[in-house]
Amino acid sequence: MIRKDAIKIASDMIDDSPIISANGYISRDLFEANDKDTNFYMIGSMGLSSSIGLCVALKNPRKRVYVVDGDGNILMNLGDRKSVV
């Protein structure tokens, strides 16, 4: 499946829940497919979307929070997961 199509399908299934997207093409594709006020585009900060997603989820325990991340972004921030909590 093409990344752009996958992001379009997934974002169409998500209502007004926050979507935090990784830098690069993931954010660009999400913006083009389904831009909304609850999206947070991680432009220029590689590896922090999962950390920010965790913080948003902790502050909004009744909301479902989605994080769209890439393999390179996850590898950039493996050791810092404990410092968020």
C-alpha positions as CSV (number, residue, x, y, z in Angstrom):
1,M,0.0,0.0,0.0
2,I,1.2,3.5,-0.7
3,R,2.0,5.5,2.4
4,K,-0.2,8.5,1.3
5,D,-3.2,6.2,0.8
6,A,-2.7,4.5,4.1
7,I,-2.6,7.9,5.9
8,K,-5.7,9.1,4.1
9,I,-7.6,5.9,5.1
10,A,-6.5,6.0,8.7
11,S,-7.1,9.7,9.2
12,D,-10.6,9.4,7.7
13,M,-11.4,6.8,10.4
14,I,-10.3,9.1,13.2
15,D,-12.8,11.7,14.4
16,D,-11.6,14.8,16.3
17,S,-9.0,12.9,18.3
18,P,-5.5,14.3,18.3
19,I,-3.1,13.0,15.7
20,I,0.6,13.6,16.3
21,S,2.6,13.0,13.2
22,A,6.3,12.5,12.7
23,N,8.4,14.9,10.6
24,G,8.9,14.6,6.9
25,Y,6.4,13.1,4.4
26,I,4.2,11.7,7.2
27,S,3.2,15.1,8.3
28,R,2.9,16.4,4.8
29,D,0.7,13.6,3.8
30,L,-1.5,14.0,6.9
31,F,-1.9,17.7,6.3
32,E,-2.9,17.1,2.6
33,A,-5.2,14.2,3.4
34,N,-7.0,15.5,6.5
35,D,-5.9,18.8,8.1
36,K,-7.7,19.7,11.3
37,D,-7.1,21.7,14.4
38,T,-6.4,18.7,16.6
39,N,-3.5,17.5,14.4
40,F,0.0,18.3,15.6
41,Y,2.7,18.2,12.9
42,M,6.2,17.5,14.1
43,I,8.1,19.5,11.5
44,G,11.8,19.8,12.3
45,S,12.0,17.6,15.4
46,M,12.9,14.0,14.6
47,G,12.1,11.3,17.1
48,L,9.8,13.1,19.5
49,S,6.3,12.5,18.3
50,S,5.8,9.4,20.5
51,S,7.0,11.4,23.5
52,I,4.7,14.3,22.7
53,G,1.8,11.8,22.1
54,L,2.4,10.3,25.5
55,C,2.3,13.7,27.2
56,V,-0.9,14.6,25.3
57,A,-2.5,11.3,26.4
58,L,-1.5,11.8,30.0
59,K,-3.0,15.3,30.1
60,N,-6.2,14.1,28.3
61,P,-6.9,10.6,29.7
62,R,-10.4,10.5,28.3
63,K,-9.3,11.2,24.7
64,R,-7.8,8.7,22.3
65,V,-4.5,10.0,21.0
66,Y,-2.9,8.7,17.7
67,V,0.8,8.9,16.9
68,V,1.9,8.3,13.3
69,D,5.7,7.7,13.4
70,G,8.3,6.3,11.1
71,D,11.0,3.8,11.8
72,G,13.8,6.4,11.7
73,N,12.0,8.6,14.1
74,I,11.5,5.8,16.6
75,L,15.2,4.9,16.4
76,M,16.2,8.5,17.1
77,N,14.6,8.5,20.5
78,L,14.8,5.0,22.0
79,G,16.6,5.9,25.2
80,D,14.5,8.9,26.2
81,R,11.2,7.2,26.8
82,K,11.7,7.1,30.6
83,S,12.4,10.8,30.9
84,V,8.9,11.7,29.7
85,V,7.0,10.1,32.6
